[in-house]
Amino acid sequence: MDNLDRNVGLAELSTPVPVVDLDRLARNLDRMADYAGAHGLRLRPHVKTHKAPAIARQQIARGAIGLTCATPREVEVMGEVAHDLLLAYPPVGAAKIERLMALPADIEIAVAVDSAPVIEALAAAARRADRRVRVLIEVDMGLHRVGLGTPADAVALAALARARAPLAYAGICFYPGHLRDPIVPADPGLAALNRTIAAYIHALERAGLAPETVSGGSTPTVWHTHELEGLTEFRPGTYVYNDRTTAAIGACKWDDCALSVLATVVSTAVPGQAVVDAGTKALGREPMRGAPGEGFGQVLGHPEVLVTRMWEEHGVLDLSDTAWRPEVGERVRIVPNHVCIVTHLFDRAVGLRGDTPATEWPIAARGRDPVATADALGPVSVGAGALGG
Amino acid sequence: MDNLDRNVGLAELSTPVPVVDLDRLARNLDRMADYAGAHGLRLRPHVKTHKAPAIARQQIARGAIGLTCATPREVEVMGEVAHDLLLAYPPVGAAKIERLMALPADIEIAVAVDSAPVIEALAAAARRADRRVRVLIEVDMGLHRVGLGTPADAVALAALARARAPLAYAGICFYPGHLRDPIVPADPGLAALNRTIAAYIHALERAGLAPETVSGGSTPTVWHTHELEGLTEFRPGTYVYNDRTTAAIGACKWDDCALSVLATVVSTAVPGQAVVDAGTKALGREPMRGAPGEGFGQVLGHPEVLVTRMWEEHGVLDLSDTAWRPEVGERVRIVPNHVCIVTHLFDRAVGLRGDTPATEWPIAARGRDPVATADALGPVSVGAGALGG
């Protein structure tokens, strides 16, 4: 229900702050849910883009089978929203593994793994905790980030996972993030990807390790996910908000960009530009990727105006291609190049109905847990005084 | 006093996390305090680099006359540490101005301003609050970010500030961040800067507006600050930690880099590289500035190894120039290109004695306040469900 007693206008919000067009957000959520339903794909959205239980609940309500996370904190926070969580990241180190083991017992955990040491450490912890953990073997489809590079290696690691109860070998996962352009059925990149996927699936089948789950996809290819043969589930993240890059590569329309950073013009003293209070610490210093485009963000309503220079708390709007001359105090909304970074820079987001703030929510999974307990570490001297505590 | 009962080792910390060599930190703090003392310069450190009251206290204990801040939150948090605070940023908008007015009465506030509307709004609020606010007129020395561009403009704005009690015109400030190389006395950039500073000071003197405070300096020029003629105070930030850029431009030695990001190797599946759990959301995507250097960070103890590719939670260590082959689970420490961004990405930092965690402190001034009160905004529907609240 909308809260119509709201008394805070867009002009009164303290800036910089991420603001989200709620109608666009709902449309983005609906569209992806419809796409998954139409193609019989299991949708497991990645929460890294929003880090917000409030939005994760919307994804589950629209039929997502669970959620994908990248960090222990994301897993812990999202455990309040969904009971089927994939940590699409190798849990390395006792601290991270113990945090997984400490999750409530009714949460089904899956993890993506590409090495034997991680499987062994995870298996030992799972045995101690008497906890089932589903394991997906991460394979490299050409991005060369993480993942095993041959079907034989994947078979060997899958066999190890199956032999280490209470781990439960469940299949494979991959991220074809190197396919930057929108792919079409005739695209050689897609055909090559399908051949590679098939090679992994067939090798696993021959070894008696047929994957129950084949999890993949990426934002640039998201609307072609159903053309990836053998895929059972996908993990899109950016689609909830979209951003300047997503629009530029054709994976959404410009009007599908739901999040912008509300900023205030703080200086027009230097001719030909306006300076806003959104710099690197609000927008991130992310380039456009896979599409042409200078600058670090684009002004809503003034697409000819880009953020061309930044410092930590300053963003420079280049006014050389516009007749628009914003005044000190004027508010602007900037669509960032990469929205997932913006989420990580703020603790709260504001939801808008049109131009009116209607709600706000905590970005609760931002950040990382305390690195040690208060009991373990105390104040310490640094020459003249004490630090910490 | 060191806490010798500590029971958390470097290998047990959850990664990624910023770790600070306490001996280097103390040495950096001492060196700048000594420099200021030797040259009779007032030191007003910028807190943006550490955002931590624990470190600000160390700066004050070593003779800093006050602190410099960039955001309202930094001002609010640092009000607990010092009573003389400069907001080196125009406070635009009622929300920000009211936060300044709400500071405890015993805190002396100064602000940097480059436009009449900000002076008028600030004066109106200060009158209502019956609060003195010192005003520094921001002038542009060639960076072309903010600041007035002519002595005549500076005189006009200074006269306005003086006419608007309880505002108290106090002088000028500037940031010559365009001087990227270390300057020497014979440097034409330094000579030009001194001519420009003199032009502003003389114009203000002729108008009966002699500046009591002339505040300037930047990190690349920091050890030449005493050669800036007429300067009364300076606002260095980066010196507490330093970073890969600071070392590369010669403003510190490599061994003066006090902060690194502790990370864990999570994958070695792709030949020729190791992947760590510090990506864009831990290191920032900052280039080297004013010095050559590829990559986004450099590994302590393995200076031949750089972070050459990043995703949000992945950093790729390129191993093509080293015989070192780190294993999954191994810890590495990465010196970031720009440390002020790293501080903004974490809630806590850990202090080390040698390789042993000795303390930790909150990065309390990170982030920005809630954008609205809980009373003002409530849950709101987004199609299928409710968001916020």
Interface residues (C-beta under 8 A of the other chain):
Chain A: M1 D2 N3 D5 R6 N7 V8 E12 L13 S14 T15 P16 V17 L22 L25 A26 L29 D30 K48 A54 I55 R57 Q58 A61 R62 A70 T71 P72 Y89 P90 V92 G93 A94 A95 K96 R99 D114 S115 P117 V118 A121 E138 D140 H144 R145 V146 G147 L148 G149 D153 G177 T264 V265 V266 S267 T268 A269 V270 P271 Q273 V275 D277 T280 K281 G284 R285 E286 P287 R309 W311 E312 E313 H314 V316 E327 V328 G329 C340 I341 H344 L345 F346 D347 R348 V350 G351 R353 P357 A358 T359 E360 W361 G367 R368 D369 P370 V371 A372 A376 L377 G378 P379 V380 S381 V382 G383 A384 G385 A386 L387 G388 G389
Chain B: M1 D2 N3 D5 R6 N7 V8 E12 L13 S14 T15 P16 V17 L22 L25 A26 L29 D30 K48 A54 I55 R57 Q58 A61 R62 A70 T71 P72 Y89 P90 V92 G93 A94 A95 K96 R99 D114 S115 P117 V118 A121 E138 D140 H144 R145 V146 G147 L148 G149 D153 G177 T264 V265 V266 S267 T268 A269 V270 P271 Q273 V275 D277 T280 K281 G284 R285 E286 P287 R309 W311 E312 E313 H314 V316 E327 V328 G329 C340 I341 H344 L345 F346 D347 R348 V350 G351 R353 P357 A358 T359 E360 W361 G367 R368 D369 P370 V371 A372 A376 L377 G378 P379 V380 S381 V382 G383 A384 G385 A386 L387 G388 G389
